């Protein structure tokens, strides 16, 4: 049964959001196009928080560091096509660096994430990008993501700096906040649009509900096509 939040019960921000997304919880047998996404970056930039915010709609100030890698899925529907996003959340600690290629090789998309309050994480994101271009799929779609934009007073990497680097290197660009959820849905949905447009989808797979652990599906009502250096809102 659909679980649609009535407009009269949500605030103005949610009203605007409801024009973009319609949340449904469904359990029917459907076919899904599978999309593999890898999230890469230094420790404590908010990689896990972004995934959990998107998949579960949750945020915790005490998020434990990822050990090795974590795997989450999210089902979305866009333009009457069902997608299953398979998201690899890789650990950022140096001791796990050598494991990262195991998770981004073969991925259709990769998010390189930095913390806008940390110059070091921005500089290291460039190294991740170079490594990904060298060792990853040659056709992988890459997005540079500046996270923690809710920390306005602590910002050290201006938006224009990230945009310019992304444009120069042919990357998509976003700024997000896992804490407030700003641009988080757009990040994943825009990437899905880009992959759809570039035909980077794998074969159809059957969706089988083995348990009740799925977080439901997101039905995309409206989405805009952006260029490669989209800052998405």
N, C-alpha and C positions, 0 to 999 in steps of 0.2 A: 504494500500500500504506500502511496506517495506520502511523504512527510514534508509538506511545503509550509514554510513559516509565513503566516499571514502578515501583510504589510502593516496592519494596525498594531501589531505586537512588536515591531522592531523599530529601532531608532533611525534617524535620517541616514546615518552611514550605512546601516544594513539595508535601507530602502534602495540606496544607490547600488549596493552590491547585488541586490536581488534582481536588478535589471541585467546583471551580467551572468549570474549563476542561479540555477534552480536545484536545490538539494533533494535527492530522492533516495529512498532505501528500497531496493528491489531484490527479489530472489527469484529470477526466472532464468531459464536456460537460454543463453545467448552466445554468439560467437564474438570473440574479441580480437582486434588487431593488437599485437604485443609490441610495446616500445620499451627499450632498455635505456635507462638513464643512470649515469654515474655522477656522484657529487664528490668533488676533490677540493682540498685546501688545507691550510694549517690547522692545528689544534685550537679549539676555543673560538673559531670564527662564527659558529652557529650552524654548521652543516646539519647536524642531527636535529636541531631545533626547527630548521626550515622544513625538513622532511616530515617530522612529527606534526608540525602545524598544518601542513598540507593534507597529510593522510588522516590524522585523527582530530584535527582542530584543537590541539592542545599545546600549551607552552609551560615550561618549568624553568625557574631560575636556577635550579640545582641539577641540571641535566648532566648525567654521568658521561665521561669521555667514551667514545666508541672504541672497542677493542677489536682490532683487525678490520672487520666490516660488518655492517648490518644490512638486511634486505627487507624492504617493505613494498607493498603493492597498493595501487589505487585504481579503481575503475572509473572511467569518465565516458560520457556520450557527447559527441560533437557532430552536428550536421547529420544526425541519424546514423552515425557510425560509432560503434563501441570500441573503446580502447582500454587496454590494461597496461598501466604504467608500472614497470618493474624498476625499482629505484635502489641502487647500491649506494650506501652511505659509508664511505671509507674513512678510516682513522687518520687523524692528522699528525699524530706523534711521529717523530723521526724514526723510531724503531720499526714502524709499520710501513715506512715509505716504499720499501722494496716490494711490498705486497700489492700496491696500488694498481700496477699494470694488469694484474689478474682480473680486476673488476672493471677497468675502463676499456680493455681490448674487446672489440666486438660491440661496444655500446653505440647506439645510434646517436646519443647526445651526452654531453658532459657539462656540468655546471662547475666552474672554477670560482670558489667563494673566498672573499676577503672581508676583513672587518674594517669598516670605514674609520674607526678610531685607532687603527694600528697601521702605521706606514710599513712596518716590516711584513705584515701579512699581504699587503698589496704588492710589494716587491717580490715576495716569494710566489705569489700567484702567477707572475710572469714566467717563473721557472717551471711551474706546473703546466702552463700552457705550452711552453716549448717542448716539454717532455711528452705531453699528450699528442702534439703534432708529430713528434718523432716516432713514438711507440704505439699510438692508438690507431684506430681505423682511419684511413686517409679521408674518408667522407664524413667523419664524425662532426656533428653540429655542436659548436661550443658557445656557451654563454658565460660572460664574466659577470659576477654578481657581487655587489657591495652590500653587505648585510649590516644590521644594527643602526638603521637610519633614525630610529627613535632616540638615539643618543646624540641629539643635535649639538649640544655644547661641547661634546668630546670629539667631534668630527675633525680628522686631520687630512683625509683624502677627499677633496672636493669632487662633486659629481662630474664636473667637466673633465677632470683628469681621467677618471675611469672611462667616460664616454669616448674621449679622444684615443685612448689606448685601444679600446675595443674596435673603434672604427678603423684605426690603422692596421689592425691585425685581422679584420674580417670577422669579428665576433659579435654576437648579440650582447646587449648590455641591459642590466636591470639593477635597481637598488631596492632592497627589501628590509622588512623588519619582521623577524619571527615572533617577536614579543607582541606587536600590535596586529600582526598578520598583513600589514600593508604590502601589496604587490606579490604576496606569496602564491596565491592561486594563479595570478596572471603569469608568473614565471613559468609554471609547469604547463599551463594551457597554451601560452604563446609558443613554447617549444613544441608542443604537440602539433600546432598549426604549421610550424615551419617544417617539421618532419613529414607531415601529410603532404605539404606542397612539394617537397623534394623527394617524395616516394621512398622514404627511409623506413618503411614498415616491414616487419617480418611476416611470415605466413600466418594465416588465421589459426587460432587455437580454440578448442572448446573450453568454455568456462564451466567448471564443476564446483559446486558449493559443498566442500567436504565438511565444513563446520560453519559456525556463525561468527567467525573472526573478521570477516570483511567489514570495512568501514562504510559500506554503502557506495553509491555511485554519484558522480557529479555530472549533471546534464548542463552542457554549455548552451545558453540561449543566444548570447550575442558575443562576438569576438571580432576584434579589428585585426587586420593584417598589418604588421609593422615591418620596417626594414631591418637590416642586420644589426644596427646599433640602437635598437629600440630601448628606451628607458622605461617603457611601460607605465604610463601615468605620471 
